[in-house]
Structures are given as structure tokens and as C-alpha cells.
């Protein structure tokens, strides 16, 4: 059964590939996040298929998806839902917001003020929404896939560190290579339209129940004590770098473990190895590192810090 589920997730990759070209690492990352029961932040310049990736994935998974375009005038109730007065019965009733879904696409999340951004904190951490003293559980599975433009700052609001820490991974979607870009144009010339995914022939290959089964297999993936110690050493090393103001938190360590277990299972390994941690470290840790101002002025990046840590920390044999 485990091999069958792995095979179906490989089919999910293939289905997404019918619409999204040249973003293999991002597709793998978002599947790992699904298996680890986490959320993803997708960052990239306009036009690199951030929104298309999420929409295509939802069709390949046969789960419900809702999209919210985050704007400066968006209110928390527009996301979580609110109480609405019903004239027929003479009382208030709760009307669910778009967060009540399996896969929430939070498009351009940094375009809305912190008050509305924070409306997702409880949903992302506890998988529930509290309105007027009543707590309502969210559907399972539940995942937030938020997109963000890294080059446009006018009219945007920086995500607070507490919210960034709740994203399991930050995936960077880069401009595709020349051959991939030619393939994109070839598909468009043949009639593909990102507004109509039916033209790509995407079919659902994995149901929500099967995703839950896959997550159960991921939970059973083991990790040796020396590899666990290696994980902790990696995380602690980010806090000791002279260029870093704030390193990876303990929540980041548990996120790295969860993502590494998902990646190990997805690649057919019975246990987490140092290689799995190294392969998944960048997307899990990059958004959890806050640089000192002087380091930013010198052009130091979070990815450079992580690569340095991976080279310096002793790997268990």
C-alpha cells in the first residue's frame, strides 16, 4: 500500500507537469509540505506560475480549493467568516469564510495589513477558527499556500516573524531555463490556457483519504539519535552565525524533522538520513533566519548562511 501511494504521488507530479513547466523543485516541495501537514510560502516574480501551481495541484489531488486575493482593504472576517444577521429567524448565524477548505490559496499575502494577515495564525497552527467565543474546526486535510512577490514593496506589508515561522517551507519559484520557457510557449501555441486547466487534461489521481494514509506512513519513518543530534546542531549553528540576528527557532527544528521524514518516505527510505536533512534544509530554514542590517547591506543571504552551516557542521557517519 505504501508503494502504491508513492506511485500515486508520482502521478500527481506528472499531472502538475502538464500545466507547470520548469518548477520541479517547487512541485516536490509542496508535495512534501502536504505529507508533513504543513503550509508553504511561494515566492517569485510575477509570471512564474505560483498561482497556477496551486490550482493545478488541487485538481490533481481532488480536494476542495478556495482562493483569496489579499488586498489592503481585506478584513479578517473576509478570510475566517463572520456573524450575519438572519431576518427570517431573528438571530445571528455564522457564515463560513474561504478558510474553510482543504487548500487555501492566499494570493499575494503581503498586500494585506498585519491585522488581516494574523487572522490566519490560529487556522494555520491549530486548524480551527474562533469567532465570537465559538471554536470551529477546519476540514482535514488543511493547507495554506501563500504567494508573495519579492521585488515589489509599494503597498505591501512585511509578514511578521511569528507568521513566517508557521510556514513549513518557503519555496522559491525562479524564471525557467531557456528550454523550459520554449516549452511553455510551445504549449500556449498549441492551445493551452492557464485560465482553463481542462485544456491540459489534468485528472485527479489522489483522494483526501489516501493523503491521510500517506501521512500515517510518514509518521512511522524513523530517525537515529545521532542524526537527530545532527539536526539540532544544524539549527543551533544558524543562531551562532555572526551575520544572523535571529536563527531558526525550536519550531523550525520540528519542521525540519517533519519535512525530512516526508522526503525520506517519498524517496523510499525507511529512516531519515543526513542527506535528507541537507536536501530539505534550504526551503525549511531560509524564512526563519533574520539577518543583521549590516549583513544585509553586505549582500549576505539566508541561503548562503544555511549552505555555510551545512558545510561546517560535522555529519554523523
HUMO-V779915 format. One record per residue. N is the residue number from 1. PSI is psi in whole degrees, 0 to 359 (* if undefined). NEAR is the number of other ideal C-beta (glycine too) atoms within 8 Angstrom. Layout:
# HUMO-V779915
n:N psi:PSI near:NEAR
n:N psi:PSI near:NEAR
This chain:
# HUMO-V779915
n:1 psi:321 near:5
n:2 psi:316 near:7
n:3 psi:324 near:6
n:4 psi:319 near:7
n:5 psi:322 near:13
n:6 psi:320 near:12
n:7 psi:321 near:8
n:8 psi:324 near:11
n:9 psi:329 near:13
n:10 psi:325 near:8
n:11 psi:325 near:11
n:12 psi:316 near:14
n:13 psi:315 near:12
n:14 psi:320 near:8
n:15 psi:317 near:13
n:16 psi:324 near:14
n:17 psi:343 near:10
n:18 psi:336 near:9
n:19 psi:329 near:12
n:20 psi:124 near:11
n:21 psi:136 near:10
n:22 psi:17 near:10
n:23 psi:44 near:12
n:24 psi:317 near:8
n:25 psi:320 near:7
n:26 psi:321 near:12
n:27 psi:314 near:14
n:28 psi:319 near:10
n:29 psi:317 near:12
n:30 psi:329 near:15
n:31 psi:320 near:13
n:32 psi:317 near:14
n:33 psi:321 near:15
n:34 psi:315 near:12
n:35 psi:328 near:14
n:36 psi:4 near:14
n:37 psi:43 near:8
n:38 psi:183 near:13
n:39 psi:157 near:12
n:40 psi:145 near:16
n:41 psi:120 near:14
n:42 psi:118 near:15
n:43 psi:135 near:12
n:44 psi:159 near:11
n:45 psi:161 near:8
n:46 psi:140 near:4
n:47 psi:14 near:4
n:48 psi:15 near:11
n:49 psi:32 near:12
n:50 psi:306 near:11
n:51 psi:319 near:10
n:52 psi:322 near:10
n:53 psi:313 near:16
n:54 psi:316 near:15
n:55 psi:318 near:12
n:56 psi:318 near:16
n:57 psi:319 near:14
n:58 psi:324 near:12
n:59 psi:322 near:12
n:60 psi:338 near:15
n:61 psi:351 near:15
n:62 psi:47 near:9
n:63 psi:160 near:11
n:64 psi:138 near:8
n:65 psi:139 near:12
n:66 psi:149 near:10
n:67 psi:135 near:10
n:68 psi:123 near:12
n:69 psi:109 near:6
n:70 psi:126 near:13
n:71 psi:163 near:7
n:72 psi:335 near:7
n:73 psi:8 near:4
n:74 psi:134 near:10
n:75 psi:157 near:7
n:76 psi:321 near:9
n:77 psi:337 near:9
n:78 psi:342 near:8
n:79 psi:309 near:14
n:80 psi:335 near:11
n:81 psi:168 near:12
n:82 psi:169 near:9
n:83 psi:130 near:9
n:84 psi:134 near:8
n:85 psi:127 near:6
n:86 psi:111 near:9
n:87 psi:332 near:5
n:88 psi:319 near:4
n:89 psi:351 near:6
n:90 psi:31 near:5
n:91 psi:168 near:6
n:92 psi:142 near:7
n:93 psi:152 near:8
n:94 psi:127 near:12
n:95 psi:117 near:8
n:96 psi:141 near:7
n:97 psi:178 near:12
n:98 psi:346 near:9
n:99 psi:341 near:14
n:100 psi:78 near:10
n:101 psi:179 near:11
n:102 psi:320 near:12
n:103 psi:109 near:16
n:104 psi:119 near:14
n:105 psi:106 near:14
n:106 psi:91 near:11
n:107 psi:126 near:11
n:108 psi:58 near:9
n:109 psi:334 near:13
n:110 psi:9 near:12
n:111 psi:358 near:10
n:112 psi:150 near:11
n:113 psi:162 near:7
n:114 psi:327 near:7
n:115 psi:318 near:7
n:116 psi:324 near:13
n:117 psi:318 near:15
n:118 psi:346 near:10
n:119 psi:343 near:11
n:120 psi:350 near:12
n:121 psi:309 near:10
n:122 psi:319 near:10
n:123 psi:318 near:15
n:124 psi:325 near:10
n:125 psi:311 near:7
n:126 psi:356 near:5
n:127 psi:43 near:8
n:128 psi:165 near:10
n:129 psi:132 near:13
n:130 psi:121 near:8
n:131 psi:126 near:12
n:132 psi:41 near:5
n:133 psi:2 near:4
n:134 psi:129 near:7
n:135 psi:129 near:6
n:136 psi:124 near:11
n:137 psi:149 near:6
n:138 psi:159 near:11
n:139 psi:159 near:9
n:140 psi:131 near:8
n:141 psi:159 near:13
n:142 psi:131 near:12
n:143 psi:138 near:13
n:144 psi:124 near:12
n:145 psi:106 near:13
n:146 psi:138 near:13
n:147 psi:153 near:16
n:148 psi:139 near:11
n:149 psi:120 near:12
n:150 psi:351 near:6
n:151 psi:350 near:5
n:152 psi:117 near:6
n:153 psi:341 near:4
n:154 psi:127 near:4
n:155 psi:19 near:5
n:156 psi:164 near:9
n:157 psi:123 near:9
n:158 psi:134 near:5
n:159 psi:133 near:9
n:160 psi:155 near:9
n:161 psi:323 near:7
n:162 psi:325 near:7
n:163 psi:319 near:13
n:164 psi:321 near:12
n:165 psi:342 near:10
n:166 psi:351 near:9
n:167 psi:127 near:15
n:168 psi:318 near:11
n:169 psi:151 near:14
n:170 psi:112 near:11
n:171 psi:131 near:13
n:172 psi:119 near:8
n:173 psi:114 near:12
n:174 psi:164 near:6
n:175 psi:129 near:5
n:176 psi:158 near:10
n:177 psi:168 near:6
n:178 psi:312 near:5
n:179 psi:320 near:6
n:180 psi:322 near:10
n:181 psi:325 near:11
n:182 psi:319 near:8
n:183 psi:322 near:10
n:184 psi:312 near:11
n:185 psi:324 near:8
n:186 psi:319 near:8
n:187 psi:320 near:10
n:188 psi:321 near:9
n:189 psi:332 near:6
n:190 psi:358 near:6
n:191 psi:359 near:6
n:192 psi:138 near:9
n:193 psi:125 near:7
n:194 psi:343 near:8
n:195 psi:346 near:3
n:196 psi:89 near:6
n:197 psi:346 near:10
n:198 psi:333 near:6
n:199 psi:340 near:8
n:200 psi:351 near:10
n:201 psi:33 near:6
n:202 psi:131 near:12
n:203 psi:150 near:7
n:204 psi:131 near:8
n:205 psi:350 near:10
n:206 psi:125 near:13
n:207 psi:165 near:9
n:208 psi:321 near:11
n:209 psi:322 near:6
n:210 psi:327 near:10
n:211 psi:320 near:14
n:212 psi:322 near:10
n:213 psi:318 near:10
n:214 psi:321 near:13
n:215 psi:325 near:12
n:216 psi:321 near:8
n:217 psi:321 near:11
n:218 psi:320 near:12
n:219 psi:334 near:7
n:220 psi:357 near:6
n:221 psi:132 near:13
n:222 psi:174 near:7
n:223 psi:130 near:11
n:224 psi:157 near:8
n:225 psi:323 near:5
n:226 psi:328 near:7
n:227 psi:324 near:14
n:228 psi:319 near:10
n:229 psi:323 near:9
n:230 psi:319 near:14
n:231 psi:314 near:14
n:232 psi:320 near:9
n:233 psi:322 near:10
n:234 psi:313 near:14
n:235 psi:315 near:15
n:236 psi:330 near:9
n:237 psi:330 near:12
n:238 psi:332 near:16
n:239 psi:342 near:10
n:240 psi:355 near:7
n:241 psi:135 near:11
n:242 psi:341 near:4
n:243 psi:354 near:8
n:244 psi:129 near:15
n:245 psi:319 near:5
n:246 psi:124 near:7
n:247 psi:192 near:13
n:248 psi:133 near:11
n:249 psi:168 near:8
n:250 psi:326 near:6
n:251 psi:325 near:7
n:252 psi:325 near:13
n:253 psi:317 near:12
n:254 psi:328 near:8
n:255 psi:319 near:13
n:256 psi:320 near:17
n:257 psi:313 near:12
n:258 psi:316 near:12
n:259 psi:322 near:17
n:260 psi:322 near:14
n:261 psi:318 near:14
n:262 psi:317 near:13
n:263 psi:321 near:12
n:264 psi:313 near:14
n:265 psi:319 near:15
n:266 psi:329 near:12
n:267 psi:6 near:7
n:268 psi:18 near:5
n:269 psi:144 near:10
n:270 psi:344 near:5
n:271 psi:160 near:10
n:272 psi:132 near:13
n:273 psi:166 near:9
n:274 psi:327 near:9
n:275 psi:318 near:6
n:276 psi:318 near:13
n:277 psi:319 near:15
n:278 psi:323 near:8
n:279 psi:334 near:7
n:280 psi:356 near:13
n:281 psi:317 near:12
n:282 psi:304 near:9
n:283 psi:333 near:12
n:284 psi:327 near:13
n:285 psi:340 near:15
n:286 psi:325 near:11
n:287 psi:359 near:9
n:288 psi:3 near:12
n:289 psi:124 near:14
n:290 psi:121 near:6
n:291 psi:155 near:13
n:292 psi:148 near:9
n:293 psi:319 near:6
n:294 psi:327 near:6
n:295 psi:321 near:10
n:296 psi:320 near:9
n:297 psi:331 near:6
n:298 psi:357 near:6
n:299 psi:14 near:5
n:300 psi:140 near:9
n:301 psi:160 near:7
n:302 psi:320 near:10
n:303 psi:322 near:8
n:304 psi:321 near:8
n:305 psi:314 near:15
n:306 psi:317 near:14
n:307 psi:322 near:9
n:308 psi:317 near:9
n:309 psi:317 near:12
n:310 psi:329 near:10
n:311 psi:329 near:6
n:312 psi:326 near:6
n:313 psi:132 near:10
n:314 psi:132 near:5
n:315 psi:130 near:6
n:316 psi:143 near:9
n:317 psi:* near:2
